[in-house]
């Protein structure tokens, strides 16, 4: 059974959570556990320039899921996160309801093979309506903004910087959280405080910078340079801020060497992609991208596909 068929069948007996997209499929499985729990399934779909391509990158979902799980566990002392487990054979005692958890596994028994490596159980929380980007290097939209204004998200940078230059200090550059397929917009820290409140804004900024510095240190030991990354945070019912979504993956971070999604985007442009809709990606680029993601998994976690 393939993943698409499995999801269609699971849709019949598991409630979806949040808006639907083709990259991550989220189900509310709280009914089977002690606590509010979501199940995230990461597919092999790949997006670029706000469009999901018409064919997948084999095993990409496994790579993203495994890397996120690795980082969530490594950084939990820096910031609490939503991760519970990525192993359906092991349900932690904190959420385990012996009878219901058994029913859950029985319900999914026909799909365990296709879900292996790409599923995660997480705490359900209310996402904050923004994205939180930390930058060590001047790249992407930050460079575009700097070229026009000398600033990034209201932060003035020194003159004379070139694309790809290392910044004098880490900068925290929030953005709006657009719907899937729409464009995010950079905002200032002041705008963020007005959007989510002064205390949460202060907390996510502090946690974002601390997470980046910790990951930067770990990555350096593995021969990787973390250039920038995006975080997402949410609130638990008691108001606790936790980290959610994915963490330091090839899809939401820039690294050097560049085992990320960026070479895929660059290749599409070289091949003449017009950014006007989804397309079928040629086999050579699929294979190259698959190898890139596999290399990221190996360098970060030590695991192989």
Secondary structure, DSSP 4 states (H G I P E B T S, - for coil): --HHHHHHHHTTTSEE-SS--SSEEEEE-GGGSSS-EEEEEE-S--EETTEE-SS--TTHHHHHHHHHHHHHHHSTTTS-BSEEES-TT---TTT--HHHHHHHHHHTGGGHHHHTTSEEEEE--EE-SEEEEEEEE--HHHHHHHHHHSEETTEE--TT--TTPEEEEEEEEEEE-PPTTS---B--HHHHHHHH-HHHHHHHHHHHHHHHHHHHHHHHHTT-EEEEEEEEEEE-TT--EEEES--S-TTTEEEES--SSHHHHHHHHHTT--SSS--PPPHHHHHHHHHHHHHHHHHHHS---
